[in-house]
């Protein structure tokens, strides 16, 4: 639910890759603003003077909506210590916040939470439910798309299945594919759009030979360390009867808020000494304002109920790429997914990950007043770069930010699947929209970027582009 925007340099790179200046940050800001209704923090509810939020009001527009974007109405007191820890290692609060095109330092983060009710604001609860009030919108529930239909190379409908009933939905104008990072490329391939060799392997007639379908999969791996702390934390406070009362009566208290503190940075020079020249050259290809890592702090509890600090790091700009491919010609057979973590040939991802883990240790070492005992996970026995990397490889989990499997790009780019208006190459009347359509995953949490892209492509459609 974290809502923030990428750095300006990432959108400049996007515009360059697809050959369309309308994707630069100044040009797409209005699409970010259009989809969301921003509510400034209510300090009377937060009641935490040393967790004062700083942000740029100009990043939002009063006419935006319907997606609710707000700051938490309650603050876990442990996070005020976490803010100090991040500042102590050189990551102070970013005065503009993370929605103005800058991702460096620390910020209390906005989230898609309705501040009036304390409930999640999602594409279903706000966009879809609002749209259902219009007479010409119909939703087929419990329905699986099985194949996109073509007349020669022109999309004209979709085969679907509702429980055991199969039938066809016909399109008068266009088919819009928004099935996510894994199922969008799967459905394209099952419909005859993708790498020729893979389609022919399963006797699928080739409509458009696009080698990039299912390739370019980019995911942001995340790993963490944990440390005991001596301060009440959110998960403990949720057990108190007044917590539910606060939420029901005033949409505040621990039930109303998510962890709300993020930080971004490039790895400091003093930790880059062990980086290989190949890795340094790879990292130098990023724009100057593009962070390499995201540091996240959260509180939780151990099995015995004691409080824990959990400090995590994610690669904000992984160079490793995975892929997704089909295993048969049947939509009911799950696709084969390879996230490709830490496989970039230069070793940049692995080297940045080790340095990021050291930054987590540096941060938590600055708040001894609340820490209890030794590091719990992975434990201080893990010290060498080799041991740290082994721990990272064995414990990495997805941040669920995977994307770019139907990547946007120029026509002469063999890895591109769609053009700058999200139209699939080699066919007509078919577009792919969503996280799979991104040319790459921008730094941080991509939610806002996906909404922006949806607003932009919707305008293209309405304008006949």
Secondary structure, 3 states (H helix, E strand, C coil): CEECCCCHHHHHHHHHHHCCHHHCHHHHHHHHHHHEEEECCCHHHHCCHHHCCCCCHHHCCCCCCCEEEECCCCCCCHHHHHHHHHHHCCCCECCCCCCCCCCCEEEECEECECCCCCCECCHHHHHHHHHCCCCCCCCCCCEEEEEEEEECCEEEEEEEEECCEEEEEECCCCEEECCHHHHHHHHHHHCCEECHHHHHHCCCCCCEECCCCCCCEECCEEEEEEEEECCCCHHHHCCCHHHHHHHHHHCCCHHHCCCCEEEEECCCHHHCCCCCHHHHHHHCCCCCCCCCEEEEEEEEECCCCCEEEEEEEEECCCCCCEEEECCCCCCCCCCEEECCCCCCCCCHHHHHHHHHHHHHHHHHCCCCCCEEEEEEECCCCCCCHHHHHHHHHHHCEECCCCECCCCECCCCCCCCCECCCCEECCCECEEECCHHHCCCCCCCCCHHHHHHHHHHHHHHHHCCC
